[in-house]
Amino acid sequence: GALKICQLPALSSYDNYWPVQKIGLKGTPHQVTYFAEKNLYPVIVSVPVLKPLNQVLSSLIDQEAGNQFEHDNLNTEGTYPMEEFEVRIMEPEKLNGPWQTRATIPMQSSEHALTVRVVTLFNTTAQRNETLLAIGTAYVQGEDVAARGRVLLYSVERNSDSIQAKVSEVYSKELKGAISALASLQGHLLLASGPKIILHKWTGSELNGVAFYDVPPLYVVSLNIVKNFILLGDIHKSIYFLSWKEQGSQLNLLAKDFGSLDCLATEFLIDGSTLSLTVSDDQKNVQIFYYAPKMSESWKGQKLMSRAEFHVGAHITKFLRLQLLPTSADRTTPGSDKTNRFGLLFGTLEGSIGCIAPLDELTFRRLQSLQKKLVDSVCHVAGLNPRSFRHFHANGKAHRPGPDSIVDCELLVHFEMLTLEDQHDIANQIGTTRMQIMSNLNDLSLATSFL
């Protein structure tokens, strides 16, 4: 035998529910993405700097803005605080070890990086796919200066003899309007430029527009792609559901949500052959919609129908779609379309993470009945009602309540903490058995064990 002396990694904190490692950036992170092929993490970072006021004024394009500053008799010898943006290419050296910056892409003066994505584009000249780093920016120079932005494409290479990453700019173009969202669609680059959604093809040296759509959004905060379907989230005008037809090069609007919603993040929720559209808003709610053109309530398919709504209690700024792991029930029926199921992992501004996962109809009805019983059977913190807390928060706006189609696992896990006698009593009251409920909860825990 042998005696091994082990030590937990010193860079991680173990005072939380999960081990947490804090990575010092000496700046403010705005967005991060994962470059899977190179095991790199591009991060948008802004750093506050003090610039001479005369330099700031001279950089303004609009002369009226400069005259206004002179008219106000500002002291041009002072300094003015500004944010300088850059994209850092970071890599974890080893598990639970320090992170290192392998390359840095600086932005121009007054240029803010808004989005960064790893995209796969089809090079029409070389007839091959290329994986590139795409960055969307905007020049922030005040309300008197016309909005403009840039789309940047970079190739990232790793040399075996060098720890640094080689980042080369392969394309740069200035467009009217801020480039607020990017996504790759069947080898094309889809971008939101101001009030337009433009689809480009990549020739290896240029981006050429092949289709566009003038949807009425004010500012696009997210773009999501599944096959040829596009989910678009607007900061004030809720979500839009579009499709791309390569034959005829058309972007078509299928349906939209006619309600007023301040969208923060969007993503597709896939349950076998069923496609749902998920959106989070500024009131800490989550809504799930679906496209039903044959239903009369959908106004001949123009309106997205509500499938579920839920109050999370935190601002969700990012959804990540991950495939659910197979359960014991899935293994017994390998031909079922429900084996192709995805959950949505989400992160909040409060620092918490959570998951939204689909359930089959029978399991949902059983767990919903259990949830209603647990509301009356479990002692709640400060006597608060968990079901009332999960109701949609409209903040005074007109809202038609949606279907009650989501169960709260934070409440369901209290079933396992009850005494064995209470578990049997509650199971009998809802017409099932304790073993059946425990099996459903175990399958749900197993399917989302990627957490």
Backbone hydrogen bonds, N-H to C=O, Kabsch-Sander energy under -0.5 kcal/mol:
donor,donor_aa,acceptor,acceptor_aa,energy
4,K,2,A,-0.6
6,C,4,K,-0.6
12,S,9,P,-1.0
13,S,20,V,-3.8
20,V,13,S,-2.4
22,K,11,L,-0.6
24,G,22,K,-0.6
28,T,46,S,-2.9
30,H,44,I,-2.9
31,Q,44,I,-0.8
33,T,42,P,-1.9
35,F,40,L,-3.2
36,A,34,Y,-1.0
38,K,35,F,-0.7
39,N,35,F,-1.2
40,L,35,F,-1.7
41,Y,90,M,-3.1
43,V,88,R,-2.5
44,I,31,Q,-3.0
45,V,43,V,-0.6
45,V,86,E,-2.9
46,S,28,T,-2.0
47,V,84,E,-2.5
49,V,82,M,-3.1
51,K,49,V,-0.6
51,K,80,Y,-2.4
53,L,78,G,-2.8
54,N,76,T,-1.1
56,V,52,P,-1.7
57,L,53,L,-2.4
58,S,54,N,-2.0
59,S,55,Q,-1.0
60,L,57,L,-1.1
66,G,62,D,-1.2
67,N,63,Q,-2.5
68,Q,64,E,-2.0
69,F,65,A,-1.8
70,E,66,G,-2.0
71,H,67,N,-2.5
72,D,68,Q,-1.7
73,N,70,E,-1.5
74,L,69,F,-1.4
76,T,74,L,-1.0
78,G,75,N,-1.4
80,Y,51,K,-2.9
82,M,49,V,-2.9
84,E,47,V,-2.5
84,E,82,M,-0.5
85,F,83,E,-0.5
85,F,111,E,-0.6
86,E,45,V,-2.2
87,V,105,I,-2.5
88,R,43,V,-2.8
88,R,86,E,-0.6
89,I,103,A,-3.1
90,M,41,Y,-2.1
90,M,88,R,-0.8
91,E,100,Q,-2.3
93,E,91,E,-0.5
93,E,98,P,-2.0
97,G,94,K,-2.3
100,Q,91,E,-2.7
102,R,89,I,-3.2
102,R,100,Q,-0.7
103,A,89,I,-1.1
105,I,87,V,-2.8
107,M,85,F,-2.2
111,E,108,Q,-1.9
112,H,110,S,-0.5
112,H,138,A,-3.6
114,L,112,H,-0.5
114,L,136,G,-2.8
115,T,136,G,-1.7
117,R,134,A,-2.7
119,V,117,R,-0.6
119,V,132,L,-2.5
121,L,119,V,-0.6
121,L,130,E,-2.8
122,F,187,G,-2.3
123,N,121,L,-0.7
123,N,128,R,-3.3
124,T,122,F,-0.8
124,T,202,W,-2.4
127,Q,123,N,-1.7
128,R,123,N,-1.0
130,E,121,L,-3.1
132,L,119,V,-2.7
132,L,130,E,-0.7
133,L,154,Y,-3.1
134,A,117,R,-3.2
134,A,132,L,-0.6
135,I,152,L,-2.5
136,G,115,T,-2.5
137,T,150,R,-2.3
138,A,112,H,-2.0
139,Y,148,R,-2.7
140,V,110,S,-2.7
140,V,138,A,-0.6
141,Q,139,Y,-0.8
145,V,142,G,-1.1
149,G,175,L,-2.5
151,V,173,K,-2.3
152,L,135,I,-2.6
153,L,171,Y,-2.5
154,Y,133,L,-2.3
155,S,168,S,-2.7
157,E,166,K,-2.6
159,N,164,Q,-0.7
162,S,159,N,-1.2
165,A,102,R,-0.9
166,K,157,E,-2.7
167,V,165,A,-0.8
168,S,155,S,-2.4
168,S,166,K,-0.5
170,V,153,L,-2.4
170,V,168,S,-0.6
171,Y,153,L,-1.5
173,K,151,V,-1.6
175,L,149,G,-3.2
177,G,147,A,-1.5
179,I,137,T,-2.1
180,S,178,A,-1.2
180,S,192,A,-1.4
181,A,192,A,-0.6
183,A,190,L,-1.9
185,L,188,H,-2.6
188,H,185,L,-1.8
189,L,200,H,-2.4
190,L,183,A,-3.4
190,L,188,H,-0.6
191,L,198,I,-2.5
192,A,181,A,-2.2
193,S,191,L,-0.7
193,S,196,K,-2.2
194,G,178,A,-2.2
194,G,192,A,-0.6
196,K,193,S,-1.9
197,I,213,Y,-2.0
198,I,191,L,-2.6
198,I,196,K,-0.6
199,L,211,A,-3.4
200,H,189,L,-2.7
201,K,208,N,-2.7
202,W,122,F,-0.6
203,T,201,K,-0.5
203,T,206,E,-2.4
208,N,201,K,-2.3
208,N,206,E,-0.5
210,V,199,L,-3.1
211,A,199,L,-1.4
213,Y,197,I,-2.1
215,V,213,Y,-1.4
221,V,233,G,-2.7
222,S,233,G,-1.2
224,N,231,L,-2.1
226,V,229,F,-1.9
229,F,226,V,-2.7
230,I,242,L,-2.9
231,L,224,N,-2.6
232,L,230,I,-0.5
232,L,240,Y,-2.7
233,G,222,S,-2.2
234,D,238,S,-3.0
235,I,219,Y,-2.4
238,S,261,L,-2.1
240,Y,232,L,-2.4
241,F,255,A,-3.0
242,L,230,I,-2.6
242,L,240,Y,-0.5
243,S,252,N,-2.4
244,W,228,N,-2.2
245,K,250,Q,-2.7
246,E,244,W,-0.6
248,G,246,E,-0.9
249,S,246,E,-1.1
250,Q,245,K,-2.3
252,N,243,S,-2.6
252,N,250,Q,-0.6
254,L,241,F,-2.6
254,L,252,N,-0.6
255,A,241,F,-1.7
256,K,302,Q,-1.9
257,D,239,I,-2.0
258,F,256,K,-0.6
261,L,236,H,-0.8
261,L,259,G,-0.7
263,C,234,D,-1.4
263,C,261,L,-1.2
264,L,280,S,-2.7
265,A,280,S,-0.9
267,E,278,T,-1.9
269,L,276,S,-2.6
270,I,268,F,-0.5
271,D,269,L,-0.5
271,D,274,T,-2.6
272,G,340,N,-2.6
274,T,271,D,-2.0
276,S,269,L,-2.6
276,S,274,T,-0.5
277,L,289,F,-2.9
278,T,267,E,-2.9
278,T,276,S,-0.5
279,V,287,Q,-2.5
280,S,265,A,-2.3
281,D,285,N,-1.7
282,D,262,D,-1.3
284,K,281,D,-1.3
286,V,310,F,-3.1
287,Q,279,V,-2.8
288,I,308,A,-2.9
289,F,277,L,-3.3
290,Y,305,M,-2.4
292,A,290,Y,-0.6
295,M,292,A,-1.4
298,S,295,M,-1.2
299,W,296,S,-1.4
302,Q,298,S,-0.6
302,Q,299,W,-1.3
303,K,298,S,-2.8
304,L,256,K,-2.1
305,M,290,Y,-2.4
307,R,288,I,-3.6
308,A,288,I,-1.7
309,E,403,P,-0.6
310,F,286,V,-2.2
311,H,390,R,-1.5
312,V,284,K,-2.1
312,V,310,F,-0.7
313,G,284,K,-1.6
316,I,314,A,-0.7
317,T,315,H,-0.6
317,T,347,G,-1.7
318,K,347,G,-1.0
320,L,345,L,-2.8
322,L,320,L,-0.6
322,L,343,G,-2.7
324,L,341,R,-2.6
325,L,447,A,-2.2
331,R,327,T,-1.8
332,T,328,S,-1.1
333,T,329,A,-0.8
336,S,333,T,-1.6
339,T,336,S,-1.4
340,N,337,D,-1.5
341,R,339,T,-1.3
342,F,270,I,-2.6
343,G,322,L,-3.3
344,L,356,I,-2.9
345,L,320,L,-2.9
345,L,343,G,-0.7
346,F,354,G,-2.5
347,G,318,K,-1.8
348,T,352,S,-2.2
349,L,315,H,-2.0
351,G,348,T,-1.4
354,G,346,F,-2.0
356,I,344,L,-2.0
364,F,360,D,-2.4
365,R,361,E,-2.3
366,R,362,L,-1.9
367,L,363,T,-2.6
368,Q,364,F,-2.6
369,S,365,R,-2.0
370,L,366,R,-2.0
371,Q,367,L,-2.3
372,K,368,Q,-1.9
373,K,369,S,-1.6
374,L,370,L,-2.4
375,V,371,Q,-1.5
376,D,372,K,-0.7
376,D,373,K,-0.8
377,S,373,K,-1.3
378,V,374,L,-2.0
380,H,378,V,-0.5
383,G,380,H,-1.9
384,L,381,V,-2.0
389,F,385,N,-1.7
390,R,386,P,-1.3
391,H,388,S,-1.2
394,A,392,F,-0.7
397,K,394,A,-1.6
405,S,403,P,-1.5
409,C,407,V,-0.8
411,L,408,D,-1.0
412,L,408,D,-1.8
413,V,409,C,-2.1
414,H,411,L,-1.3
415,F,412,L,-1.9
416,E,413,V,-0.7
417,M,414,H,-0.7
418,L,414,H,-0.5
418,L,415,F,-1.1
423,Q,419,T,-2.4
424,H,420,L,-2.0
425,D,421,E,-2.2
426,I,422,D,-2.6
427,A,423,Q,-2.1
428,N,424,H,-2.3
429,Q,425,D,-2.0
430,I,426,I,-1.4
431,G,428,N,-1.1
432,T,427,A,-2.7
437,I,433,T,-1.8
438,M,434,R,-2.6
439,S,435,M,-2.1
440,N,436,Q,-2.1
441,L,437,I,-2.5
442,N,438,M,-2.2
443,D,439,S,-2.4
444,L,440,N,-2.1
445,S,441,L,-2.1
446,L,442,N,-2.4
447,A,443,D,-2.6
448,T,444,L,-1.4
449,S,446,L,-1.5
451,L,448,T,-1.7
